[in-house]
Amino acid sequence: MSEFLTHIKTELAAIDADGMTKRERMISGPQGTHVSMAGARMLNLCANNYLGLANHPNLTAAAHRALDTDGYGMASVRFICGTQDLHRKLETRLAAYLGQDDSILFAACFDANGGLFEPLLGTEDAVISDSLNHASIIDGIRLCKARRFRYANSDMTDLEAQLQAARAGGARFIMIATDGVFSMDGFLAKLPEIRALADAYGALLMVDDCHATGFMGPQGRGTPAHFGIKADVITGTLGKALGGALGGYIAGPQAVVDLLRQRARPYLFSNALPPMIVAAGLAALDLVESADDLRAQLFANAAYWRAGLTDTGFDVLPGEHPIIPVMLGEAKVAQAMAQDLGKRGVHVAGFFFPVVPKGRARIRTQINAALTRDDLDFGLDAFRAAGRAVGVI
Ligand SMILES: *Cc1c(COP(=O)(O)O)cnc(C)c1O
């Protein structure tokens, strides 16, 4: 044991020596445009709370009600005695919202992606994955027996080469897997081109739309709707725009969902979502389906923030998504900048290797619909002052 712990401590020391230790800042009270940290009121620019629903009164009221009518916990997986009418209602609702036959709930999208590939694809098949896909897609693919191919992020020439390689290898079925939005850059996947290539090579298309469902595209139906294409399978989360608590899902053709209910391991061997989460998920869908005002506010806020940062002289990645990364180069600079912003009442997180490539460290800002013009101006003033203090503008 002591030898083992010495080994673990050496590992921790190495992480720390590289300046890679992640330190969790403690919030007291709810998630929102501002959070309370050690008594200080901080402008919060790093939550996935795109529509500001994380503490919305409709969601908290729905959760409270479900706690009274349906209890606290299910104490069961779905197929034994963990399925309430609420679960099926949310699954049907999500499927209709996403334009798919049916959907299946998981404890998180990490589990949805972890459980998706293995039941659907076997050794005769191939899966082709974007190099910047979320860790949960990578892990899900590792757990399945299909041949694995990878293409450089959004590189359509490379995707076609991988499709040809998979076909030449005799693959029975091919599935292309991509994030709808790449979370470190805020770039959208090139879904129209990917769909066209998938069709040309007879491949299936899976899109993980965690950073889009609820706010991208008409009625917030996500990146496939934004581009007007159909994805064969969509995975997503209730943990971001749709309330921000937890829960994941897979939506797709009836037979696919039916087979996942029989075979997906994180579904079969893990607890049912608690009723309050499911009820709040339904309340979130009620809101987002008619939240054109919130979506308009979100994109107006994002455009204002992006323009403000650019005018100030920061190197901002181009795009339209409310993920707006400020490029700072070296990890040390990103850390110094995040720290300085903290002192000025703005909470942001620096991202550096291995999360992003070396020399491409950044502060990833995320804008939401609940931020006011005053909040954004306060944030811009702080970024200007911090940028000068750290010497990047
Ligand atoms: C956040 C995220 C996940 C994980 O979702 P959880 O429901 O929090 O497990 C999966 N994929 C992508 C692309 C994400 O951004």
The ligand as an ORCA input file, in Angstrom:
! r2SCAN-3c Opt
* xyz 0 1
  C     -20.824     17.977    -21.758
  C     -20.649     17.010    -22.856
  C     -20.868     15.638    -22.665
  C     -21.154     15.057    -21.316
  O     -22.454     15.373    -20.912
  P     -22.917     14.991    -19.432
  O     -24.400     14.872    -19.544
  O     -22.465     16.100    -18.543
  O     -22.261     13.705    -19.088
  C     -20.769     14.808    -23.763
  N     -20.464     15.281    -24.985
  C     -20.223     16.590    -25.196
  C     -19.884     17.074    -26.563
  C     -20.302     17.498    -24.137
  O     -20.047     18.784    -24.345
*
